[in-house]
């Protein structure tokens, strides 16, 4: 009798182990395989765009998107290290090496807007009189008026650094140059509180304009075009990434219906789109359109 009980117990244990193994191998129906990690710039999150778009994707597909909103530099590092499934960023010069080296695949232009220089309504540095954004930055430096930088290796920070370089200046140790090390929303709040200038993407500024004591003081320079690309982390490099979920999310952003919704986002509330759809366009075509 004791031997039979032991045999039955062993059979039950083996059955439970088998069920556990089958559950572990059940593929995309696992909770982890139904979750997509999207590493993206703070502007797509702070502006409210992702909140407007992703619920319909989740409802249609059954996937759940976990948003990791960080600076573009950090998002790209997460992709290169295999710590995300999809990247949505806005620094083409920093993105292309990941494409060329095979860290990411399915690299597509999704949308664009522009950067703007914002500052106190009184414009103490006379930025509104500048003809180029580089000249606008030089005027701020000459006036030694406080400039607030994100200082976080984001796409906005990278563009700001490039403009300072074009202006022939490197004010990063000056007392009137302040780095927050934070995202766009927090940096705009600091600039507003300190009566300072800062560079921002237009979408985040429009979304927060009602609580800021800042105005757009310079815009329209071709150097301020802001391009957003989407890409998948290469599953051949990192087999653990959610390849199927990543494909579905990329396809969703490129879908004509989603593109139309991107173009409508912000119009009702702000009187203009916060982003412009660009799927299927080349960077050269967008640049030509922007310069008009």
C-alpha positions as a printed Julia matrix, in Angstrom:
292×3 Matrix{Float64}:
  0.0    0.0     0.0
  2.73   2.45    0.94
  4.56   1.72   -2.3
  1.39   2.35   -4.33
  0.83   5.69   -2.55
  4.39   6.73   -3.28
  3.91   5.81   -6.95
  0.68   7.82   -7.14
  2.37  10.81   -5.5
  5.24  10.62   -7.99
  2.74  10.5   -10.88
  0.93  13.6    -9.55
  4.21  15.48   -9.14
  5.33  14.53  -12.65
  1.97  15.68  -14.02
  2.29  19.05  -12.28
  5.83  19.47  -13.62
  4.62  18.66  -17.14
  1.79  21.2   -16.89
  4.26  23.82  -15.7
  6.58  23.1   -18.6
  3.74  23.34  -21.1
  2.62  26.66  -19.62
  6.16  28.02  -19.85
  6.3   27.09  -23.53
  2.87  28.39  -24.47
  4.33  31.16  -26.65
  2.63  34.49  -27.26
 -0.22  33.81  -24.84
  2.18  34.24  -21.91
  1.64  37.58  -20.13
  5.23  38.58  -20.93
  4.65  37.97  -24.63
  1.5   40.09  -24.59
  3.48  43.07  -23.28
  5.47  45.39  -25.52
  8.18  47.61  -24.05
  8.2   50.96  -25.88
 11.19  53.18  -25.08
 10.43  56.69  -26.26
 11.28  60.32  -25.83
  9.44  62.28  -23.16
  7.84  64.55  -25.77
  5.57  61.82  -27.13
  4.46  61.07  -23.57
  4.26  64.59  -22.08
  2.29  65.89  -25.05
 -0.4   63.26  -24.49
  0.0   61.71  -27.95
  0.6   58.16  -26.75
 -2.36  58.31  -24.4
 -4.49  59.28  -27.39
 -3.21  56.53  -29.69
 -2.27  53.4   -27.76
 -5.59  52.39  -26.16
 -7.05  51.53  -29.57
 -3.96  49.46  -30.44
 -4.26  47.55  -27.18
 -7.98  46.98  -27.7
 -7.53  45.73  -31.26
 -4.54  43.47  -30.69
 -4.69  42.34  -27.07
 -1.14  43.55  -26.49
 -0.34  45.86  -23.59
  2.21  48.6   -24.21
  4.5   49.53  -21.35
  5.82  53.04  -22.0
  9.31  53.93  -20.83
  9.55  57.71  -21.36
 13.18  58.85  -21.21
 15.51  61.04  -23.23
 16.28  59.78  -26.72
 19.88  58.99  -25.79
 18.77  56.67  -23.01
 16.04  55.12  -25.18
 18.6   54.29  -27.86
 20.93  52.78  -25.26
 18.06  50.63  -24.01
 17.52  49.38  -27.55
 21.19  48.63  -28.07
 21.26  46.7   -24.8
 18.12  44.73  -25.64
 16.07  46.3   -22.85
 13.14  47.36  -25.05
 11.13  45.96  -27.94
 10.38  49.15  -29.89
 11.96  52.62  -29.94
 10.24  55.89  -30.89
 12.82  58.68  -30.87
 13.8   61.96  -32.51
 17.54  62.14  -33.11
 18.26  60.76  -36.62
 22.01  61.3   -36.37
 22.15  59.14  -33.26
 19.66  56.57  -34.58
 21.38  55.75  -37.87
 24.44  54.02  -36.31
 22.08  51.57  -34.59
 20.44  50.87  -37.95
 23.76  50.51  -39.78
 25.2   48.22  -37.11
 22.11  46.01  -37.04
 20.94  46.74  -33.49
 17.51  47.8   -34.79
 15.35  46.93  -37.8
 12.16  48.27  -39.42
 13.37  51.86  -39.2
 10.63  54.23  -40.38
  9.88  57.93  -40.38
  6.57  58.36  -38.52
  5.93  62.07  -37.94
  7.52  65.45  -37.42
  7.07  68.78  -35.71
  9.61  71.44  -34.84
 11.69  72.8   -32.02
 11.03  76.33  -30.82
 12.97  78.7   -28.61
 10.79  79.93  -25.76
 11.47  82.59  -23.18
 10.07  85.45  -21.13
  7.38  87.51  -22.93
  9.56  90.61  -22.5
 12.4   88.87  -24.44
 15.27  90.57  -22.54
 17.91  89.18  -24.93
 16.15  90.51  -28.05
 15.83  87.01  -29.53
 12.83  87.93  -31.68
 15.09  90.13  -33.83
 17.39  87.23  -34.77
 17.42  85.92  -38.33
 18.65  82.4   -37.47
 18.44  80.2   -34.41
 22.24  80.34  -34.07
 22.02  84.13  -33.91
 19.24  83.81  -31.32
 21.53  81.69  -29.15
 24.35  84.23  -29.57
 22.03  87.0   -28.39
 21.22  85.03  -25.23
 24.94  84.52  -24.6
 25.74  88.19  -25.17
 22.99  89.22  -22.76
 24.15  86.53  -20.31
 20.52  85.8   -19.66
 19.64  82.51  -18.01
 19.29  79.57  -20.39
 17.87  76.28  -19.08
 19.01  73.07  -20.79
 17.64  69.57  -20.34
 21.21  68.3   -20.07
 20.01  64.71  -20.37
 21.35  63.52  -23.75
 17.8   63.64  -25.15
 17.02  64.48  -28.76
 16.23  68.05  -27.68
 19.5   68.3   -25.77
 21.44  66.96  -28.74
 19.83  69.56  -31.01
 20.54  72.36  -28.53
 24.21  71.35  -28.38
 24.41  71.38  -32.17
 22.94  74.89  -32.3
 25.48  76.17  -29.76
 28.18  74.64  -31.96
 26.73  76.39  -35.02
 26.75  79.62  -33.03
 30.46  79.13  -32.27
 29.84  78.95  -28.53
 30.26  76.45  -25.69
 28.63  78.09  -22.64
 28.21  74.91  -20.63
 30.27  76.13  -17.64
 28.85  79.65  -17.61
 26.86  80.76  -14.54
 23.91  81.74  -16.77
 23.67  78.22  -18.25
 21.64  75.76  -16.14
 21.15  72.03  -16.76
 18.16  70.28  -15.17
 18.98  66.68  -16.11
 15.22  66.19  -16.46
 12.59  65.77  -19.16
 10.98  68.48  -21.26
  7.99  69.17  -19.02
 10.13  69.65  -15.91
 12.66  71.77  -17.82
  9.92  74.06  -19.13
  8.62  74.49  -15.59
 12.09  75.48  -14.37
 12.54  77.95  -17.24
  9.14  79.46  -16.5
  9.87  79.84  -12.79
 13.29  81.39  -13.43
 12.23  83.71  -16.27
 14.68  81.94  -18.59
 15.02  80.77  -22.18
 14.97  77.12  -23.26
 14.73  75.0   -26.4
 11.67  72.74  -26.58
  9.71  70.63  -29.0
  6.57  72.51  -29.97
  4.22  69.68  -29.0
  5.21  69.61  -25.34
  5.2   73.4   -25.14
  1.69  73.67  -26.56
  0.44  70.97  -24.2
  1.81  72.89  -21.18
  1.52  76.46  -22.41
 -1.42  77.26  -20.13
  0.68  76.8   -16.98
  3.87  78.47  -18.24
  4.98  82.11  -18.17
  6.8   81.61  -21.48
  6.22  82.5   -25.13
  7.7   81.32  -28.42
 10.37  83.92  -29.2
 12.02  82.23  -32.19
 10.81  79.62  -34.7
 10.93  78.61  -38.34
 14.63  78.03  -38.94
 15.16  74.81  -41.01
 17.64  73.76  -38.32
 14.67  73.35  -35.97
 12.92  70.55  -37.89
 12.18  67.66  -35.51
 11.87  64.18  -37.07
 10.48  61.14  -35.24
 11.37  57.58  -36.27
 10.12  54.23  -35.02
 12.18  51.01  -35.05
 12.24  47.49  -33.6
 15.08  46.02  -31.58
 16.61  43.3   -33.75
 15.41  39.86  -32.52
 18.44  38.22  -34.17
 20.6   40.15  -31.71
 18.23  39.67  -28.77
 15.97  36.6   -29.14
 14.08  37.47  -25.95
 12.48  40.63  -27.4
  8.82  40.56  -28.36
  9.34  40.41  -32.11
  5.71  39.82  -33.06
  4.43  42.5   -30.72
  7.06  44.9   -32.04
  5.98  44.24  -35.63
  2.36  44.91  -34.69
  3.19  48.2   -32.96
  5.34  49.48  -35.83
  2.59  48.59  -38.3
  0.07  50.41  -36.12
  2.05  53.68  -36.19
  2.44  53.46  -39.98
 -1.22  52.62  -40.6
 -3.11  55.37  -42.5
 -5.77  55.55  -39.8
 -3.15  56.16  -37.09
 -1.38  58.68  -39.29
 -4.63  60.57  -39.72
 -5.15  60.6   -35.96
 -1.61  61.92  -35.44
 -2.43  64.78  -37.82
 -5.61  65.62  -35.9
 -4.08  65.4   -32.44
 -4.14  68.78  -30.72
 -6.18  70.65  -33.34
 -9.37  70.85  -31.3
 -7.62  71.94  -28.1
 -4.71  74.04  -29.42
 -5.91  75.15  -32.84
 -3.1   73.32  -34.64
 -1.6   69.81  -34.77
  1.12  68.99  -32.27
  2.65  66.53  -34.76
  2.4   66.04  -38.53
  2.17  62.54  -40.08
  5.09  61.51  -42.26
  4.85  57.75  -42.89
  5.94  56.93  -46.42
  7.81  60.21  -46.85
 11.56  60.64  -47.08
 13.45  62.98  -44.81
 14.25  65.14  -47.84
 10.56  65.46  -48.7
  9.71  66.49  -45.14
 12.56  69.02  -45.08
 11.36  70.56  -48.34
  7.81  70.75  -46.98
  9.0   72.3   -43.71
 11.08  74.96  -45.44
  8.02  76.18  -47.35
